[in-house]
Amino acid sequence: MPRLLVAPLSSLSDALSAHDPSHLVSLLSPEHMIATPDGFPAARHLRLAVNDIVDPAAGTAPPARKHVDELIAFSRSWNASRPLLIHCWAGISRSMASAFIILCDRIGPNREIEIARAMRQRAPHAQPNRLLVAHADDTLERGGKMIAALNAMGPPLLVEEGVTTSFPLVGL
């Protein structure tokens, strides 16, 4: 079954071994960006150097529309025969936003709230980065539906680090 996986950096090695993804997305601050893991094809590793902030004035590397454009283009190159693994530092914000964006793009418009609620059910700790999602909402021309869907998710379970979580592309 085609699926996305979201993990914290601390679980990256285990997730790579256990799930054998074909594509990898790393969302880390510029100073913490990792190299492509040994044995993983660099051409299938998207590295987005962004801080986990929602106010562009608050940091030196805020998420920008260009990052979302790269993420969407990269995910569209994925044929879904093996998992796509997304990670950030804690597996809570940037990586969950990226999974939400890819799910909204792949599953299609007018299902944003359904996708957000399915995400909350599978990942009570998910707190998607709102700036990344706002840029995606513009890019995918959803007219505010993606941000509204985040509001419909309700509050997250507060944790220091998430756990590896799987999201199917069908049958949410």
C-alpha positions as CSV (number, residue, x, y, z in Angstrom):
1,M,0.0,0.0,0.0
2,P,1.4,3.4,-0.9
3,R,2.3,5.4,2.3
4,L,4.1,8.2,3.8
5,L,6.2,7.8,7.0
6,V,7.0,10.6,9.4
7,A,9.8,10.1,12.0
8,P,12.0,12.2,14.3
9,L,15.7,12.4,13.5
10,S,16.5,10.1,16.4
11,S,14.5,7.3,14.6
12,L,15.7,7.9,11.1
13,S,18.2,5.1,10.9
14,D,15.7,2.6,12.3
15,A,12.9,3.8,10.0
16,L,15.3,3.5,7.0
17,S,16.1,-0.1,7.9
18,A,12.6,-1.2,8.8
19,H,10.7,0.4,6.0
20,D,13.1,0.6,3.0
21,P,11.8,3.9,1.6
22,S,12.5,4.9,-1.9
23,H,12.5,8.6,-1.1
24,L,13.6,10.7,1.9
25,V,12.8,14.3,2.9
26,S,14.8,16.0,5.6
27,L,13.5,19.2,7.2
28,L,16.1,20.6,9.6
29,S,17.6,24.0,10.5
30,P,20.6,24.9,8.3
31,E,23.0,24.2,11.1
32,H,21.6,20.8,11.8
33,M,21.1,19.5,8.2
34,I,22.3,16.0,7.7
35,A,24.2,14.4,4.8
36,T,22.4,11.8,2.8
37,P,22.5,8.6,4.8
38,D,25.1,6.0,3.6
39,G,23.7,3.8,0.9
40,F,20.7,6.0,0.2
41,P,20.6,7.6,-3.3
42,A,21.3,11.3,-3.0
43,A,19.0,12.0,-6.0
44,R,16.1,10.7,-3.9
45,H,16.9,12.7,-0.8
46,L,15.3,16.2,-0.6
47,R,17.0,18.4,2.0
48,L,15.1,21.5,3.1
49,A,17.0,23.7,5.4
50,V,14.3,25.5,7.3
51,N,13.8,26.5,10.9
52,D,10.6,25.4,12.7
53,I,9.1,28.8,13.0
54,V,5.7,30.3,11.9
55,D,6.7,34.0,11.9
56,P,9.1,34.7,9.0
57,A,10.7,37.6,11.0
58,A,11.6,35.3,13.9
59,G,14.3,33.3,12.3
60,T,17.0,33.2,9.7
61,A,15.6,30.3,7.6
62,P,11.8,30.5,7.7
63,P,9.8,28.1,5.6
64,A,9.1,29.7,2.3
65,R,7.0,29.0,-0.8
66,K,10.1,27.8,-2.7
67,H,10.5,25.0,0.0
68,V,6.9,24.0,-0.6
69,D,7.3,24.1,-4.3
70,E,10.4,21.8,-4.0
71,L,8.5,19.4,-1.7
72,I,5.6,19.1,-4.0
73,A,7.7,18.6,-7.1
74,F,9.8,16.0,-5.3
75,S,6.8,14.1,-4.0
76,R,5.2,14.1,-7.4
77,S,8.4,12.3,-8.7
78,W,7.8,9.5,-6.1
79,N,5.9,6.6,-7.7
80,A,4.6,5.3,-4.3
81,S,5.8,1.7,-4.9
82,R,7.8,2.0,-1.7
83,P,7.3,4.5,1.2
84,L,8.4,8.1,1.2
85,L,10.0,8.9,4.6
86,I,9.8,12.4,6.0
87,H,11.7,13.5,9.1
88,C,12.5,16.7,11.0
89,W,14.1,17.1,14.4
90,A,11.2,15.9,16.5
91,G,8.7,14.4,14.0
92,I,6.0,16.8,15.1
93,S,5.9,20.0,13.1
94,R,7.8,20.4,9.9
95,S,7.6,16.7,8.9
96,M,3.9,16.5,9.8
97,A,3.2,19.7,7.8
98,S,5.1,18.1,4.8
99,A,3.0,14.9,5.1
100,F,-0.2,16.9,5.3
101,I,0.8,18.8,2.2
102,I,1.7,15.7,0.2
103,L,-1.5,14.0,1.3
104,C,-3.6,17.0,0.3
105,D,-1.9,17.1,-3.1
106,R,-2.1,13.4,-3.8
107,I,-5.6,12.8,-2.4
108,G,-7.1,16.0,-4.0
109,P,-9.1,19.1,-3.0
110,N,-12.1,19.3,-0.7
111,R,-10.7,16.5,1.6
112,E,-8.5,18.7,3.7
113,I,-10.5,18.3,6.9
114,E,-10.8,14.5,6.4
115,I,-7.0,14.3,5.9
116,A,-6.3,16.5,9.0
117,R,-8.6,14.4,11.2
118,A,-7.1,11.2,10.0
119,M,-3.7,12.6,10.8
120,R,-4.8,13.5,14.3
121,Q,-6.1,10.0,14.8
122,R,-2.9,8.4,13.7
123,A,-0.6,11.0,15.2
124,P,-2.0,12.6,18.3
125,H,1.3,14.5,18.7
126,A,1.1,16.1,15.2
127,Q,1.3,19.9,15.2
128,P,1.9,20.7,11.5
129,N,4.0,23.9,10.9
130,R,1.4,26.5,9.9
131,L,3.7,28.6,7.7
132,L,4.6,25.6,5.6
133,V,0.9,24.7,5.3
134,A,-0.1,28.3,4.5
135,H,2.4,28.4,1.6
136,A,1.0,25.0,0.4
137,D,-2.5,26.3,0.6
138,D,-1.5,29.1,-1.8
139,T,0.5,26.9,-4.1
140,L,-2.3,24.3,-4.3
141,E,-4.9,27.0,-4.6
142,R,-7.0,25.7,-1.7
143,G,-8.4,29.0,-0.6
144,G,-7.7,28.6,3.1
145,K,-9.0,25.1,3.3
146,M,-5.7,23.6,4.5
147,I,-5.3,26.1,7.3
148,A,-9.0,25.6,8.3
149,A,-8.3,21.8,8.3
150,L,-5.5,22.4,10.8
151,N,-7.9,24.2,13.1
152,A,-10.3,21.3,12.8
153,M,-7.6,18.9,14.0
154,G,-7.8,20.2,17.5
155,P,-4.9,20.5,19.9
156,P,-2.0,18.1,19.8
157,L,-0.8,15.8,22.6
158,L,2.2,17.6,23.9
159,V,5.3,15.5,23.7
160,E,9.0,16.2,23.3
161,E,9.4,13.9,20.3
162,G,7.0,12.0,18.0
163,V,7.1,8.4,17.0
164,T,7.4,7.0,13.5
165,T,3.9,7.2,12.0
166,S,2.5,5.8,8.8
167,F,-0.1,7.5,6.6
168,P,-1.7,5.6,3.7
169,L,-2.4,7.5,0.5
170,V,-5.8,5.8,0.3
171,G,-8.5,4.9,2.7
172,L,-7.8,7.5,5.3
